[in-house]
Amino acid sequence: MLLAVLLLLGIAFAHRALGLSRWAEAVPIGLALGQALLILPSNAALRMAGWNIWPQAMAGFFVALTVLIVVRRDRGPEDAGRVPPVVLLLALASFLYAVLLQSQEMDDDYWIHAPIQGLLRRGDFPPHNPFFPTLPLNGHYGRDLLIVIWTRLTGLSTYTTQFWVTALLQPLQILVTYFAVRRATGSRASGIGATLFLGIGVQVASRAGLWDTLQNNNPVAQLYLLLVLYLLIGCWSRLRDDGAWAWVVTLGVVLGGLAIVYETHFALCCVASMVTIGRGLLGSQRPARVVGAALAVVAVAMSLACTQGEPLTDLARRATGRAEKEVFKDASSSTQSQHVELHFPKKNLFCLRCGTLTHLHIKTLPSGNWLYESYQMSNPSEGYMPLWSRAVLSQQSWPFYLSPLILWLALRRGRLASLWLVTLGYTAFFVPLLVDFGPIFEAEYLRWEFAAGLGFAGALGAEVGLWLETNRSPARLLAVAVLGWLCTANARSNAENLGRLLGLAVSEGRPLVVLGTENWLVHQVFLDFTRDDWKAVQWLTQRSQFGQSVLIDTPQESSPQALFDSTVGCLSGLKPAGLRLPLADDMVGIPPYRKRPAVRCYLRSGDPQYLDLDRPDWIFLRRSEAVPHADLSWESLAGRQIGRLQPLPENWPQTVLAEPVGKTPVLTGLPEHLREGQMLQLSWSHPDGRRLVLVPQAAGQAPDFEDAIVYPAGSRGGWWAAPYRRGQYDLLGYAWDQAGFHPLGPLAHLNLDLSEQMADLQVEKVEFDRSLRAATWARVRFELNGPQLDGLESLAYLSFTRGGAGQEELKPVEAGRGEGRVSAIPHSQMQEARVSGRQVELWALVPDRPGHYRVDLFLSANFGNLLRLRGQDVEVLP
């Protein structure tokens, strides 16, 4: 009810305060304004006193807005006329596309936005990283806040709310675009052209336009951006009269609110608006009024952008000295905090970091095997491509190529909408080529590219509409048809992709439209979420409290497995616990999916004392058996085990004391060489009886307490897990008591080098359990010759390389050298395997083409690198 009242107030504001007489225009503009009226007052109230005063603040805002609507009555601009049927059809298509696509797929940034929404709903404001709650989030959170506000006002879940908010915002973007350009040009054809090109003709990377760009923050950010254009055009037309202040203030509020939603779009709108106003002043009869209005908009917008929280607020606080510069222990912490930097001119000037994100370095071992080392642009200087390279220019399409002509026409003829859009496009295109915003934002180049495409496509559509309106000759119609066909290739492709998804759903007996949170979660294959999980999480949510955390025994072979933790975090509002920061050579923005070594020791042993350095409040087991312990009370629900872990009776400090090194314990059980992430049972003599803490320290670096493992006082052994990253380490010991960590010095030297362990490993024999027939499954056993690797847990991949013509050899990029780069092996084809003695067995999908092949075995030890073992020749029969 409250949500309906607010949305109706938005419509009433558009009708009375802005003077929009036709309801066909007032309704979409009012609904769009309603989103801004939800976010900004709520954000201000939350920043002052949290959710405690939010209901009173919203009630006060409702009353103030109602009074303003009653008192203010603007005759408004001229009637924009009826909405053309083609625009209504595109708006309807956008709505249906959003409903159908959301039913079949989840957002690509689901892993971070879902738990943020869950924590926001339960009171975490300002938001923190849900996986690492000591790290504040400096990134944009406006869309997540909007979803949570809708959730609180409606009582629906965040999943259901997000589903319908996205579906509503998609057609609103189409309608706001039409009215903005229609009012700017006075031409229905120009409005239709801009709407069609923005909707389905942007053609950037794999995106078609507004129609299919509905993931993550995009719907809210794009709606704000287009609303800024609409209000700017309205301000310009109203400045001829004395009643423009409502439009001016509204523009400033919406522009300032855009900074919370998408700081990049805020900056782009500011630049585009300044250029447009500057051009408009050349023909203005009242320049003083225009300048005054522009300054008022800037004052309102900047005051909001610099105080309401997000990267610009963070930058403003640091620039004015009101906040100390954040010092992160490493690049991974900075990335997870979405830390913003500003370097102009950038070191890699006129370059975009759009190179291939994932590579594997290849190293030839003495045995002839190849060792692939993961490499994912962790080095900030890697991956840059120059402006003139195909990698950069191919991101754009015909709207970009025709943009110089559009810019010339807009400047020459003073077409404000076209000028604003094309300026936005050029700004978005060149800013990332000139300014460095830090590693995570440097890697998110596509957000800039798509914003550029939006501007170019909208301006092109507006000008094409005007050009066609003046003369609809067959030649012009044919030219526009060809241009439209070229600019909608992605739209056709994405429509076909949606058709395939729907066809697959029908063939599997699944619904085309999935309604309800439980149904949606179960429907998403990648989430690995079942109805039993739903029952268990509901039980957990009812008994947990805000601020608590939950440890989940999800696997950790690859990053998609973090999605289950995100789902539990969103539903319960609990912080997913026990996850480690991504490694230094992980791809920027990758979800944290690796468990901390202490957590792995707990999951192997069932002893919660391993978790004492960072105790969670709850433990959620899906695959492991619950082990009774005095500190744990277990509940069995639908095959899931949920444990309540009692807090420690006393929280000891975790600071290293500056004192002489004590008597060093003697460790036993460490082999000469270790695999990355290898688990072992160690033994030791600990003379003083205090709790022992083992911490690895990589050569030349500080001890990494994320990988620390603690053991009970008086213990003489326990599980231990090696670090995830290969290299040379010292294993440091500390005695822990009420005073802190007492240093015991290095206890052992660790050599984590997979190549040294497996350098001489060879395939001795390959046996299949049946004749190899094309496109069938077969079981294969490899007998290995070399070092004893009994018990090696690994991921395995079997490759079939065709012999003779068309052979696809895996070779380094630089032929004749022992090192280079090759494309990554698809993780979807990897399967779990365990070496028994010197044998490993796995399933293989035989190629669908008969002929002679060479079978190679790829092994990836836990969190190690990929090793290719050259196999033997086989024949595939028809």
N, C-alpha and C positions, 0 to 999 in steps of 0.2 A: 504493500500500500504506500509506504513512504517513498519507494523508488518511483512508483507511478506518479505521485504528487510532484516529485522533483522534475521528472521528465515533462509533465504537463506545465510546470512553471517555466521550463526552458522554452517550450513552444509559445507560452503566453508572453515571455520576454521578447522572443523574436517577433511576435505579432504586434505587441504594443510599444515596447521600448525601441525596437528597431524599425517599426512601422511596416512590416511585411504584410500586405493586405491579402494576398492570395495564400490560402492554406496549403496549397500544393508546394509552396516554397517555405512557408513558415514552419511547417511540421518537420521536414528534414533538417533545416537550419537549427530549429529549436532543439531537436533531439541531439544534434551534434554539439551544440552549446551545452546541453545538459551534461555531457561527459566532462567538460571542463569545470562545470559547476559542481560536479561530484569530487573531482580530484583536488582542486586547489584549496577549498576550505577545509577539507578533511586533512590534507597534508599539513596545513598550518596548525590546526588543532593538535594533531599528533605530535608535531615538533615541539609544541609548547608543553603539553601535559599527557601525551599518550592517549590511549583509548578511553581513559577515565572520563574525560570531558567531551569526547567526540559526540555523543548524543545531544548534549546541550548545545555544542557549537553548531551542529547541523540544524537543530531546531531554531536557533537564533538566526542562522543564515536563511532558512526557509521564510521566517517572518520578514526579515529585511528585504528579501527578494520579492515577496508578495507585495509589500508596501511600495517598493519601487515600481512594480508593474502597474499597480493601481494609480499611483501618482503620475507616472510618466506615460504620455501618449504622443507618439511621433507619427506624423502623417506618412513618413517613409518615402523611399524612392519609387520610381514609376513601376507599374506592374510588369513583371518579367514574362507574363503569358503562361500558357499551358505547357506542361511537360510533354515533349514529343514522345510518341509511342516507342521509338527505338531506344530512347534513354530508359524508359520504364522497363523495357524488355531486358536491357543490359543489367539494370539494377536487380531485376528478378533472377536473371542468370547468375549474378554474383552471389545472391542469397542462397540459391540452390547449390551452387558449386561449393560454397562454404559449408553447408550442412552435410553434403555428401562426402567431401574430402575429409572433414573433421571426423566423420564416422569411421573412416577407413585408415587414417594416418594421424599420428601425433606430431606436435611441433618438434623441430630438430633441436631446439634448446629446452626441451621439456625437462631435462635432467636438473637444470638450475632453477627455472621459473616455478615449477610445481612445488618444490619444498619451500621456496621463498614465500609463495602464497600461503602455504600451510602455517608457516611461522608468523607471517603478518597477521593472519586471522586470529592467532592466539595471543598476539600482543608484542611481537618482536619489531619494535620501531625505535630508531631507524633500522632498516634491515641489515643483517649480517650474513656472511656466507653460511648457509645452513650446514655445510660439512665441516667448516672450520670457524666456529662461532666467535673466536677471538679476532677474526678479521672483519672489519666493517666493509660494507659494499659501497664503493664510490660510484657505481654505475647507475644507469637509469632504472627506476623502479615504478614509474608512473602507471604503466599498464597493469602491473601486478597489484598495485594499490587499488586501481579502478575495479579489478576483478573482486578483490576482497571487500570493497565497499558495497558492490552489488550483492555479494554473498551475505553480508551482514544485514542489508536492507531487505533481502528477499527470504533469507533462511535456507537458500539452496546451497549445494556444495560448490566449491570453487570450480570443479570440473564442469558441472551443468551451467554455471554462470559463464564461464569462459566460452563454452560452446555457443550459447545464445548471444552473448555480447559480440563475439566475432561475427556471427551470422548477421547481426543487426548493423554493425559498422560497415560491412562490405557494401551494401547498396547505398548507405548514406554517403560514402565517398563518391559514388557515381553521380548522385543527385547534387551534391555540393559542387562538384566540378562543373556540371552543366550550368548551374545558376551563376557561378563565379564568372565564367567566360561569357555566358550570355549577357550578363550585365555589363561586362567590360567592353564588349564589341557591339552590343545591340543586335547581334545576329544569331538567329536560331541555328543556322548551319554551322557557324563557328563553334557554338556551344556543343552541338552534336559531334563535330569533328574532334574537338579536344577530349570529349568524354570517351569516344570510341578509341582514340589512340592511347589515352591514358589507361583505359580499361583493359585493352587487349593488344596494344601495339607498341609497348615500351621496348620489348625485345632485348633484354640485357641478360647475358649468360643463359640460364635456362628459364628465366622468368618471362612471363608474357605481359604483365601489367598489374594494375590494381586487382583485377579479377582473380588472380591466382596467388597473390602475395599476401597471404593471410596468417602466416606463422609468426609466433613470438610477438614482438612489439609493433610489428608493421601496421596492422589495421588502425591502432590508436594513433601512431605517429603520422601516418599518411592522412588520416582524417583531420588532425590538427593542422598539418601543413596546408591542406586545401582550404580549411576554414580560415586560415590566415590570409590566403589569397582572396577569398570571398569578402572578408571584412575590410581588407585594404581597398578593394574596388569600391565597396560601399562607402568607406570613408571619403574616398576621392570624389565620388559623386555628391556626397552630402556636404562637402566643404563649401559648396556654393551657397548653402543656407546657413542659418545660425543654429541648427539643431544637430550638429555632428558629434557632440561630446559623447553621447551614448555609444556610438560606433567606435570612437577613438579609444575610450576606456575599455570597451569590450575587446578590441584588437590587442591592446596592451596586455590584458589579462590572459587571453588565449595564447599570445606569443610567449609570454613568460611561463605559462603552464607547459608549453611545448618543451622547455628546457628540462623538465622533470621526466618527460616521456622519452625524448630522443634529443640529446644535446647537440648532435650533429645537425639535425634538421632545424633546430633553433638558430644555429649560426648561419645556415644556408638561407633561411627566411630573412634574417636580418640583412645580409648582404644583398639579396634579391630586392628587398623592399627599399633599401637605400638607393640602389641604382635606378629603380623604377620611379621613386620620388624625384630623384635628380633630373631624370628625363622629363618628368611631368612638369617640373618647375619652369622649364624653358617655354612652355606654352600657357602657363597659369596666369590668370588675371589677379589672383590674390596670393602671391607667394608668401607673405608674412603668415597668413593663416595656415598654409600648408606646412611651413617650417615649425610653427607652434604646435600643430597637431602631431607632427613627426617627433618632436622633442617629448611631448606628453606620452606618446606610445613607448618611446625608448625608456623614459623614466619608470613607467609602470612595469614594462617587461624586464628590464635589467634588475630592478629591485626584487622582483620575484625570482628571477633566474639565479641571482647571487645569494639568496637567503633560504630558498625552499628545499635545498638538498639535492644533490646529484653531482656529476663531475665539475660543473661550472661553479657550484658553491664551494666544492673542495678546493678548486684552483683559486677562487676569490679569497678564501680564508687563509690559504698559504701565502698569497701575494700580499695581503694586508698584515701578515704577522699574527693573526688571531688563532692560527693553528700551526703547530710545529710540523715540519716536513716529516712525513712518514718514512721510517727506516725499516725496510723489510730484510729478513735474513737471507732471502734469495729471490731469484726472478719468479719462481713458482708462487711464492707468497704474494708477490706484487700482482701477478696475473690473477690469482684467485680473489684478490681484493678489488680487481678491476681498477687498479691505480692508473690515473691519468697523468701523463707528462706532456710538456709542450716545448718542442724544439723547432725553431725557425731561424734560418732555412735548415731543412733536414740534411743529414749527412749524405744520404743517397738521393740527391736532388734530382727531380724529374723522373723518379723511379717509383714503381708500385710493387709492393711485396705480394705478387700474385703468382710466383713460381710454384711448381708442383710442391704440395705440402708434405708429402710423404715419400721418402726415398729409403733405400737400403744401401749402405756402403758394402762393398764386396771386398773380401780379403782372401787371397789364395794361400792356403795352408801348405806346409811342406808335403803333406800326403796327396795333394791335388784336390782335396775337398775345398769347398768355398764356405766362408763364414760371412753371413749377412748381418751387418750391424745396423740396428734401427736408427734412423735419422729423420727428424721431423721438424726441420727449420727452427731448432732451439737456438741456434746462433742468430742473434739479432741482425747480423750483417748479411745473412743468406736469404735467397729467394727473391731478390729485387730484380725487376725487369724494367728497362727504360720505356719512356713514353712512346717512342716510335716502334717498339717491338710489337709483334703480332699478338703476344700474350696480353698486352694492355689494350690495344686497339680492337681486338676481336671481342672484347667484353661488350662493346656497343654495336649498334646496327644503324639502319638508315636514318632514324631521327638524329643521330649524332652526325652522320656524314652531311646531312642537309642543314645542320644548325647554323653555319655561317650565313647562309641565305636568309634564314628565319630571323637571325639577329639583325641583319641589315634592314629587312622590312620593318621589324618592330621599332628600331631606332628612327628610321626615316619617316614612318607614318604615325609614330607615337602610340602604338598599340600596347597598352600597359600590361594586359594579361600575358600576351606573348612575350613581352620584354621580361616580365617577372619570372616566367617559367624558363625561358632560355638562359637568363642570368643564373637562376638556381642551378640549371644543368651545368653550366661552365664552372660555377663555383664548386659544385660537388665533384666535378671531374678533376680540377686542378689543385684543390686544397690538399688531398692526400699525396700529391706529387711534390708539394712544397713544405708541408708541415708534418713533423713526426709527433704522434700522440702517445707513444709508448708501445711496447711489444704487442699487447693484446689488441689494441686498436689499429696498429699497423697491419695485423693479419686479417682484420675485418674489412678488407678493402671493398667487398661486394656491397656493403651498405652504402658506400659513397657512389659506386658505379650505378646502383639501381636508382638512387636519388637523382643522379645526373640523367639517367634515361627517362625518368619521370618528367623532368623539366623539358628535355628535348622533345619527347613525344607529345606532351601537352601543347607546347608551342607550335609544333608541326601540325597537329590536328586542328588547332584554331585557325592557322593560316590557310590550310588546305580547305577548310570549310568556307572561309571568305572567298578564296580563289574560285571555288566551284560555284558559289552563290552568284558571282558576277556573270558567269558564262558557263552554262551546262552543255557545252558542245560535246559531241561524241569523243573527240580527241582527249578532252580534259577528263571526261568520265572514265575513259580507258586508262589514262595515266594514274588517276586516283585509285582505280581498281587494282592496277599492278602494284602500286605502292602499298596499298592495304594488304595485298596478298604477301608481299615481302615482309611486312612488319608484323604479321600475325602467325608466323611459322611456329613460334613457341606456344601460342594459344592453341593452335590445332594439335600440336604434339602433346600438350598437357591435358587437353580434353580427351585425347585417345588414351593417355595413361590413366586418367580417372575411369574411363570406360573399361579398361583392363582390370582395374581394381574392383570395380563393381561386378564385372563378369566373374572374377575369381570368387567374390563373396557369394554370388548366386550359386556357383558350382559347388561351393562348400557348405551350402545351406545356411549362410550367415545373412543377417538383415542388411539392407542397403543404408538405412538410417538407424543409428544406434543411439537410443535415448536412455538416460539414467546413468549415474556414476558407476555403479557396479557393473552394469552391462558393458559400458564403454571400456572400462579397465580390463575386463576379461576378454574383450574383443581384440585388444591390441596385442599382437603376438609377441612383439619385442619386449613387452613388460613382464612376460612370464608370470602373470598375476591370475589367480584362480578365485573361485567363489569361497573356497576354504580360507584363502588369505584374507578375503574381505571380512569374513566372520571374525577371524582372529584380530585384525586391525581395528575393527569396531569395538571389540572388547578392550583392547589396549587403549584406544582413544578415550573411552569412558572412565578409565581408571588412572590415567596419567595427568600430569600437571604441566602448565607452561614452564619452559625453561629446562625440562628434562630431556634426556637423550636416550636413544635406543641403538643397540648393536645388533646387526643382522648378519646371518651366516651366508650371505650371497657369495657365489663363486667370484673369482677375480682374474679370469683368463683374458677378458677384454672389456673395454670401457662400456659397451651397452649394458653390462650386467649391473652397473650402478643405477640403472633406471628403476629397479625394484626399491632400492633405498630411497630414491626420490619420491616414489609413489607413497611409501609408508610415511615419509616426512610430510607430504602434502595432506594426507588423510588425517594423520594424528596430530600434526603440529609439533612433533618431536624432532630433535636434531639427530640426523644419522651420525652414529659414532663409529670410531675405530678405523677411519679411512686415512690414508696417508696422502700428503701433498703429491701431485704429479712430479715425476722426475724431471731433471733439467733438460733431458733430450726428448721429452714428450711434446707432442704438438700443442701449440698455444690454444688454450680453451678446452682441452680434453677433460672429460669428467674424471674426478678422482674415483678410482675403482679398486686400487690395491689396498689390502688390509695392512695395518701396522703389524710389524713382527710380533709384538706382544699379543695382539688379537689372534694371530695365527697360532701362537703357542696355546692360548686359551682354547681355541676351537679344536686343537689336537688333543688336549689333555682334559678339558672340562674344569680346570682349576681357575676360579675367577681372580685369584691373587695375582695372576699375570697382568691383570688390568688395573692394578692399583695406582699406577702413575696417571691414569686418566679414566677413572671408573665411570661407565655408563650407568643410567638408572634402570634401564630395562634391557633384556636380551630376548631376541626373537629368532627362534630356530626353525628353519624349514627342512634342512637336510641333516642336521646333526642330532644326536641323542642328548637329552638333558641329563647331566651328571649331578646327583644330589650334593649339596654343599650347605654348610651352616649359614652362609651369607646370602643364599638364594632360596626364594620360594617360587615353585614352578606351578604353572597351570597349563593343562593340555586342552587345546581347542581345535577341533576339526583337523587333527593330525599335525598341528603346529604346537610348539612348546614356547611359552612366554614366561620369562623369569623376571622377578623383581629383585634387583641386586641392592642389598643394604649399603648405605654410604659408610665410608670408613669412619671409625670412631674419632679419629684425629687426623687432620690434614697436615702432613709434614711439609715443610718448605722443599722446593725442588731447585735450589740454587747450589752451585758448586762453591764449596768453601775454599778460601785461600789458606791452605795449610800444607805442611810437608806430606809427602806421599806416605801412606801407611804400609803395613806389611802386605805384600802381594799374594793373593791366593794362587794356587797352581791349578790350571785348567787341563783336563784331558778329554779326548774325544774329537778333537779338531783334525781333519785330514789336511794333507799338504795343499791340495787344491779344492776349491769349493765352486759350486754352481750358484748363480744368482738366485736368491730366494730359497736356497736349500735349507731344509729343516734337519736338525740333529739333536740328539740327546747328549748333553755335556755333563761332566762330573768335575768337582773341584773340592779343594780344602779351603774353608773360610775360617781362619783362626779366631776372629773376634766376635762372631755370632750375630753381627748386625745384618740387615737386609742387603743383599748384593744386587747391584745394578750393572748391567753390561751395555756399553754404548760404543758403536763403531765410529771410527774417525778416519775419513778418507785422507789420503796424502795431501798435505798442504791446506786442509780445511779444518773448520771447527768441529767438535763432536756433534753428531746429529742425534738429538734426543728424541726425534720422531721414531727412530729405530731402536730406542732403548727398551730393554726387557728387565723386569724386576723379579726377584726371587724371594721366598720367605726367609725369615731369619733362621739360621741354623741349618738351612738346606744344604745338601751336598751334591745336587744335580738337578737337571730339569731340561725342558725343551728350549731350543734356541733356533732362531731363523736368521739366515744371512741377509745382508742388504740386497736390494733389488738391482743395484747398478754395479757392473763389473769394474774391477780396479783393485788397487792395493789399499788395505786398511790396517789400522791398529785397533784392537779390541780393548777399550779402556774399562777399568773396573772402578766402581764407587761403592762405599759403604753408606747406607742410608739410615738416618735416624731423625729424631726430633729437631736436630740442628740443621740438617740439610745433607748434601752429598759430600762425603769425605773422599778425596781422590786416593785411589790405590795404584794408579799408574797403568801402563800397558800390560795386559795379561797375555796377549797373543798377537801374532801378525797373520792377517787374512789375505789370501791370494785368490780373488774371484776372477778367474780367467777361463772361460769356456773353451777357448781355442787351445790352450795348453792341455786341458783334460782330454779333448776329443780330436786332437790333431791327427792321430794315427788311426782313427776309427774308419773301418772299411766295410762295405757290403760284401759278405762272403757268399750269400745265396738268397735267391728270391723264389718263393713257392706260393702259387695260387691254389685255392681249394677246388678249382674247376677250370674248364676251358674258358678262355676269354672270348665272350661274345659281345658284339657292339651294343652299347647303351644298356648294359646290365651291371649288377653289383657282384663283386667277388671279394672273398676274404684273402688277404695276403700276409705271409709271414716273411720277415727279413731276419736273416742270421748275420750277426755282426762279428767282425774280427777286430780286436783291439783291446783297449782298457776295459776292465770290469765295471759296468754301469748298472748293476743290478739295483732295481728300485727307482731308477730315474723316472720321475713323473714329467711328462713332456706333452707338447702339442705336436702332432705329426701331419704331414701333407704328402700325398703321393702324386707325382707329376708324370704324365705320359707325354713324351716328346716324339713327334713324328720323324721318321727317318726318310732319307732321300729328298726329293723335291719338296720345297715348302717347309723344310725343317726349321723349327723355332728354337734355336739354341739360346740358352740363357748366357749372355756374355756381358762383360763390363762395357760401359758406354765408350770408354777409350780403349780401343782394341790394342792388344799387345802389352797392356799394363796389368799389374796384379791388383790394382785398386780402381774403383770407379763406382758408378751408381746404376742400379737397375730398379725397375718398378717393383712395388711390394707384392708379395704373394697374398692372394685374397684370404682374409681371416675366416670367411664363411666356409672355406673348404678345409680348414684345420679341424682335427678331431683329437680328443684326449687319448693318450697312449701311455703305456708303462713298460719300461724295459725289464724283462725278466731274464736274468742271466745275461746272455748276449743276444736275445731275441726280442722283437717287437712285432705285434700283430695289429692290423687295422683293416677297415673296410675301404674299398676303392670303387669308384664309379668308372667303368670302362668307357673309353671314348666311343662316340656314335659312328665313327668312320673306321672301317676295316683297314688293316695295314700293319706295317712294322713300326714299333715304338721302342724307345728306351725309357725304362722306369727308373726314376730317381726318388730318393727318400729325403724329405726335409724334416729335420727335428728342431724343435725349439724347447729347450729346457725351461723350467719355471722362471719366467721373467728374464730369461737370457736372450741370446740372439739366435738367429736362424742358421742352421748348418745344413748344407747340401751334401749328401752322400751319393756319389754316382752309382747307379744301379746296373741293371742288365737289360739286354734286348729281349722283347717279347713280340708275339704276333696276335693281333686282334682279328677274330673271325667274323664273318657277316652274321 
